[in-house]
Amino acid sequence: KSTVPVNTCDQVRATIAKYAGRGADFDVASTPEFLREGHAIEDTMKPDRIVVGVQTRRAETILRRLFKPFGARIIATDIRSAELIKHASNSFLAMKISYANAIAAICERVGADVVNVTLGMGLDERIGTQFLRAGIGYGGSCFPKDIRAFEAISRELGYDFALLREVERLNHEARERFIQAVEQQLWIVKGKTVGVLGLSFKPDTDYVRESVAIAVVRALASRGAKVRAHDPKALEPARRELAGVRGITFCKRAADVFTKADCVLLLTEWPEYAKLDLKRLKPKMAHPTILDGRNLLDAEAVRKLGFTYRGVGRQ
């Protein structure tokens, strides 16, 4: 089930055969999981497809019988193809995110709005809107690891998958471009109070591993900013992740990050942040400035309230 390099099943089969003894009758199969963080139960019970990689008809029959109650389309293939599918899928989704961020950089240069551009692209059914969204980049336990692993596997097989390195470079660039935007807005970061909304790598989870939000907070704190941070679920994991980093106050209420803030950064697109009463929160700030790293907010509505608003790839 785990995401593993191609040829892993060959190694498993050889190991079992070595220790099971002569005449052992067994099958090894690959059934990669496609679970999303925060949606594991839903994705387990209602998968959009089930991949089974097998070598024998017997193994295929057993697995079809096992997965039939889930009612999803079952794709039976050879083992090596099944092993590649997970890495190829995650790498493609990460590529869509990096592509949207590259488009955002162009939009900022010509005065276009990346939200409109990606929507216009994504409504083409050949492209789709999912993951085609600009922001501060991807993180978490899957995309960064799988991109690096797939690139390394390709290199070991003698193929230079340069596209994957570029996907990773663009992801890092998106984060750095946002940090630069914060620096430009504040002029001098040291001593400034920066409110942060969101610490998990995405909404609906408390997971902070390789969270871009954590990286942004760490970078600003290292530059001397006083950070006031909130997250609906990831406050304690973030506290552990950032242990030893000076200048960070963890707030139990989202409203508290606005207190005396020179700017507020929206780093994780939790739905509740779109519902904040910004009109009421504005007087709490030293300077009413919002940098929206996920393009969650309605830019025009926020500006009408008297805020300086800056999104990613938006005017």
C-alpha positions as CSV (number, residue, x, y, z in Angstrom):
1,K,0.0,0.0,0.0
2,S,2.8,2.4,0.7
3,T,4.5,4.6,-1.9
4,V,7.6,2.6,-2.8
5,P,10.2,2.7,-5.6
6,V,9.6,0.6,-8.6
7,N,11.0,-2.9,-8.3
8,T,10.2,-3.1,-4.6
9,C,7.8,-6.0,-5.1
10,D,10.6,-7.9,-6.8
11,Q,12.8,-7.4,-3.7
12,V,9.9,-8.5,-1.4
13,R,9.3,-11.6,-3.5
14,A,13.0,-12.5,-3.5
15,T,13.1,-12.1,0.3
16,I,10.0,-14.2,0.9
17,A,11.3,-16.9,-1.4
18,K,14.6,-17.0,0.3
19,Y,13.2,-17.5,3.8
20,A,10.0,-19.4,3.0
21,G,11.8,-22.4,1.5
22,R,11.5,-24.4,-1.6
23,G,8.0,-25.0,-2.9
24,A,6.4,-22.0,-1.1
25,D,3.3,-20.9,-3.0
26,F,2.6,-17.1,-2.7
27,D,1.8,-14.0,-4.6
28,V,3.1,-10.4,-4.1
29,A,0.9,-7.6,-5.2
30,S,1.0,-3.8,-5.3
31,T,-2.1,-1.8,-4.3
32,P,-1.0,1.8,-3.9
33,E,-3.2,4.0,-1.6
34,F,-4.3,7.4,-2.7
35,L,-5.4,8.9,0.6
36,R,-5.4,12.6,1.3
37,E,-4.3,14.1,4.6
38,G,-7.4,14.9,6.6
39,H,-9.6,12.7,4.4
40,A,-8.3,9.2,5.1
41,I,-11.5,7.6,6.1
42,E,-13.5,9.2,3.2
43,D,-10.9,8.2,0.7
44,T,-10.7,4.6,2.0
45,M,-14.4,4.1,2.0
46,K,-15.1,6.0,-1.3
47,P,-12.0,5.7,-3.5
48,D,-12.1,7.2,-7.0
49,R,-10.2,4.2,-8.3
50,I,-8.4,1.1,-7.0
51,V,-5.1,0.0,-8.6
52,V,-3.9,-3.6,-8.2
53,G,-0.6,-4.7,-9.6
54,V,-0.3,-8.4,-9.9
55,Q,1.6,-11.2,-11.7
56,T,-0.9,-13.9,-11.6
57,R,-4.6,-14.4,-12.4
58,R,-5.1,-15.8,-8.9
59,A,-3.8,-12.7,-7.2
60,E,-6.0,-10.5,-9.4
61,T,-9.1,-12.6,-8.6
62,I,-8.5,-12.4,-4.8
63,L,-7.9,-8.7,-4.9
64,R,-11.0,-8.0,-7.1
65,R,-13.1,-9.9,-4.6
66,L,-11.5,-8.0,-1.7
67,F,-12.1,-4.6,-3.2
68,K,-15.5,-5.2,-4.9
69,P,-17.6,-4.0,-2.0
70,F,-16.1,-0.5,-2.3
71,G,-17.8,-0.1,-5.7
72,A,-14.9,1.8,-7.3
73,R,-13.3,1.1,-10.7
74,I,-10.6,-1.5,-10.3
75,I,-7.6,-1.1,-12.6
76,A,-5.6,-4.3,-12.8
77,T,-2.1,-4.0,-14.2
78,D,1.4,-5.4,-13.9
79,I,3.2,-4.8,-10.6
80,R,5.8,-2.3,-11.9
81,S,3.1,-0.1,-13.5
82,A,1.2,-0.1,-10.2
83,E,4.3,0.9,-8.3
84,L,4.9,3.8,-10.7
85,I,1.3,5.1,-10.7
86,K,1.5,6.6,-7.2
87,H,4.8,8.5,-7.8
88,A,3.6,9.6,-11.2
89,S,0.2,10.8,-9.8
90,N,1.7,12.8,-6.9
91,S,4.4,14.3,-9.1
92,F,1.8,15.5,-11.7
93,L,-0.4,17.1,-9.0
94,A,2.7,18.9,-7.6
95,M,3.5,20.0,-11.1
96,K,0.0,21.6,-11.5
97,I,0.6,23.6,-8.3
98,S,4.1,24.8,-9.5
99,Y,2.7,25.6,-12.9
100,A,0.0,27.8,-11.4
101,N,2.7,29.5,-9.3
102,A,4.8,30.2,-12.4
103,I,1.7,31.7,-14.1
104,A,1.2,33.8,-10.9
105,A,4.7,35.3,-11.4
106,I,3.8,36.3,-15.0
107,C,0.5,37.7,-13.8
108,E,2.3,40.0,-11.3
109,R,4.4,41.3,-14.1
110,V,1.6,42.1,-16.5
111,G,-1.1,43.1,-14.1
112,A,-3.3,40.0,-14.6
113,D,-5.2,38.0,-12.0
114,V,-4.0,34.4,-11.6
115,V,-7.3,33.4,-10.1
116,N,-9.1,34.3,-13.3
117,V,-6.4,32.8,-15.5
118,T,-6.3,29.4,-13.7
119,L,-10.1,29.3,-13.6
120,G,-10.2,29.9,-17.3
121,M,-7.7,27.1,-17.9
122,G,-9.2,24.7,-15.4
123,L,-12.7,24.8,-16.8
124,D,-11.2,23.1,-19.8
125,E,-12.1,19.4,-18.9
126,R,-8.7,18.3,-20.4
127,I,-7.0,20.4,-17.6
128,G,-9.3,20.6,-14.6
129,T,-9.3,23.0,-11.7
130,Q,-8.1,20.7,-9.0
131,F,-4.6,21.7,-7.7
132,L,-4.3,24.4,-10.4
133,R,-4.1,27.1,-7.7
134,A,-1.4,29.6,-7.0
135,G,-0.1,30.3,-3.6
136,I,3.0,29.8,-1.5
137,G,3.7,26.3,-2.6
138,Y,3.0,22.7,-1.6
139,G,4.2,20.9,1.5
140,G,3.2,17.9,3.7
141,S,4.4,14.3,3.9
142,C,3.7,13.3,0.2
143,F,4.5,15.8,-2.5
144,P,8.0,16.9,-1.4
145,K,9.1,13.4,-0.6
146,D,7.6,11.8,-3.7
147,I,9.0,14.4,-6.1
148,R,12.5,13.8,-4.8
149,A,12.1,10.0,-4.7
150,F,10.7,9.8,-8.3
151,E,13.5,12.1,-9.6
152,A,16.1,9.9,-7.8
153,I,14.5,6.7,-9.1
154,S,14.6,8.1,-12.7
155,R,18.2,9.1,-12.3
156,E,19.1,5.6,-11.1
157,L,17.3,4.2,-14.2
158,G,19.4,6.4,-16.4
159,Y,16.8,9.0,-17.2
160,D,17.2,12.7,-16.4
161,F,13.7,13.8,-15.3
162,A,14.6,17.5,-15.2
163,L,11.0,18.5,-15.1
164,L,10.7,17.2,-11.5
165,R,13.7,19.3,-10.4
166,E,12.0,22.3,-11.9
167,V,8.8,21.6,-10.1
168,E,10.7,21.5,-6.9
169,R,12.6,24.7,-7.7
170,L,9.4,26.6,-8.6
171,N,7.8,25.4,-5.3
172,H,10.8,26.9,-3.4
173,E,10.6,30.0,-5.5
174,A,6.9,30.6,-4.6
175,R,7.7,30.5,-0.9
176,E,10.7,32.8,-1.3
177,R,8.8,35.3,-3.5
178,F,6.1,35.5,-0.8
179,I,8.7,36.2,1.9
180,Q,10.2,38.9,-0.3
181,A,6.7,40.4,-0.6
182,V,6.4,40.5,3.1
183,E,9.8,42.2,3.4
184,Q,8.8,44.8,0.7
185,Q,5.6,45.5,2.6
186,L,7.2,46.0,6.0
187,W,10.5,47.6,4.7
188,I,12.2,46.6,7.9
189,V,11.1,43.2,9.4
190,K,13.0,43.3,12.6
191,G,10.8,44.4,15.5
192,K,7.6,44.3,13.4
193,T,4.6,42.3,14.6
194,V,3.4,39.8,12.0
195,G,0.1,38.0,12.4
196,V,-0.1,34.5,10.9
197,L,-3.3,32.7,10.0
198,G,-2.6,29.0,9.4
199,L,0.3,26.7,10.3
200,S,-0.7,23.3,8.9
201,F,0.5,22.4,5.4
202,K,-3.2,22.4,4.2
203,P,-6.6,22.8,5.8
204,D,-8.5,20.0,7.6
205,T,-5.4,18.5,9.1
206,D,-3.0,19.2,12.0
207,Y,0.0,18.0,10.0
208,V,2.9,20.5,9.9
209,R,5.6,18.3,8.3
210,E,7.3,20.4,5.5
211,S,4.5,23.0,5.9
212,V,5.3,26.1,3.9
213,A,3.6,28.1,6.6
214,I,6.1,26.8,9.2
215,A,8.9,27.7,6.8
216,V,7.6,31.3,6.4
217,V,7.2,31.7,10.1
218,R,10.7,30.4,10.8
219,A,12.1,32.8,8.1
220,L,10.4,35.9,9.5
221,A,11.3,35.0,13.1
222,S,14.9,34.6,12.1
223,R,14.8,38.2,10.6
224,G,13.6,39.5,14.0
225,A,9.8,39.7,13.4
226,K,7.4,39.2,16.4
227,V,5.0,36.5,15.1
228,R,1.5,36.0,16.5
229,A,0.2,32.7,15.0
230,H,-3.0,30.8,14.9
231,D,-4.3,27.5,13.5
232,P,-7.6,25.7,14.2
233,K,-6.0,22.3,14.6
234,A,-2.2,22.5,14.3
235,L,-1.3,24.9,17.1
236,E,0.3,22.2,19.3
237,P,2.2,20.4,16.5
238,A,3.4,23.8,15.3
239,R,4.5,24.7,18.8
240,R,6.6,21.5,18.9
241,E,8.0,22.0,15.4
242,L,9.0,25.6,16.2
243,A,10.4,24.9,19.7
244,G,13.4,27.0,20.3
245,V,12.5,29.6,17.7
246,R,12.3,33.0,19.5
247,G,9.7,35.7,18.9
248,I,6.6,33.5,18.3
249,T,3.3,33.8,20.3
250,F,0.7,31.1,19.6
251,C,-2.8,32.4,19.8
252,K,-5.9,30.3,20.6
253,R,-8.2,32.7,18.8
254,A,-7.7,33.8,15.2
255,A,-8.7,37.4,16.2
256,D,-5.7,37.6,18.5
257,V,-3.2,37.5,15.7
258,F,-4.5,41.0,14.5
259,T,-3.5,42.7,17.8
260,K,-1.0,45.4,17.1
261,A,0.0,43.6,13.8
262,D,1.9,45.5,11.2
263,C,0.5,43.0,8.7
264,V,-1.4,39.7,8.8
265,L,-0.4,36.7,6.6
266,L,-2.9,34.1,5.5
267,L,-0.8,31.0,5.0
268,T,-3.3,28.1,5.2
269,E,-6.7,28.3,3.5
270,W,-8.9,27.3,6.4
271,P,-12.5,28.1,5.4
272,E,-13.1,29.9,8.8
273,Y,-10.5,32.5,7.9
274,A,-12.7,33.6,4.9
275,K,-15.5,34.3,7.5
276,L,-13.5,36.6,9.8
277,D,-15.1,39.9,10.6
278,L,-12.3,42.0,9.2
279,K,-14.2,45.3,9.7
280,R,-14.2,44.6,13.5
281,L,-10.6,43.3,13.5
282,K,-9.1,46.2,11.5
283,P,-8.9,48.7,14.5
284,K,-6.8,46.1,16.4
285,M,-4.0,46.4,13.9
286,A,-1.1,48.8,13.8
287,H,-1.3,48.9,10.0
288,P,-4.3,47.3,8.2
289,T,-2.4,45.1,5.8
290,I,-3.1,41.6,4.7
291,L,-0.9,39.4,2.5
292,D,-3.0,36.5,1.3
293,G,-0.7,33.6,0.5
294,R,-3.5,31.3,-0.6
295,N,-5.8,33.8,-2.5
296,L,-8.6,32.9,-0.2
297,L,-10.1,36.3,0.4
298,D,-12.1,38.5,-1.9
299,A,-9.5,41.2,-2.8
300,E,-12.0,43.9,-3.7
301,A,-14.1,43.4,-0.6
302,V,-11.1,43.5,1.7
303,R,-9.8,46.7,0.0
304,K,-13.2,48.3,0.4
305,L,-12.8,47.9,4.2
306,G,-9.7,50.0,4.1
307,F,-7.1,47.3,4.1
308,T,-4.0,47.1,2.0
309,Y,-4.4,43.7,0.3
310,R,-1.8,41.7,-1.6
311,G,-2.4,38.2,-2.9
312,V,-0.3,35.9,-5.0
313,G,-0.4,36.7,-8.7
314,R,-3.1,39.3,-8.2
315,Q,-3.3,43.1,-8.5
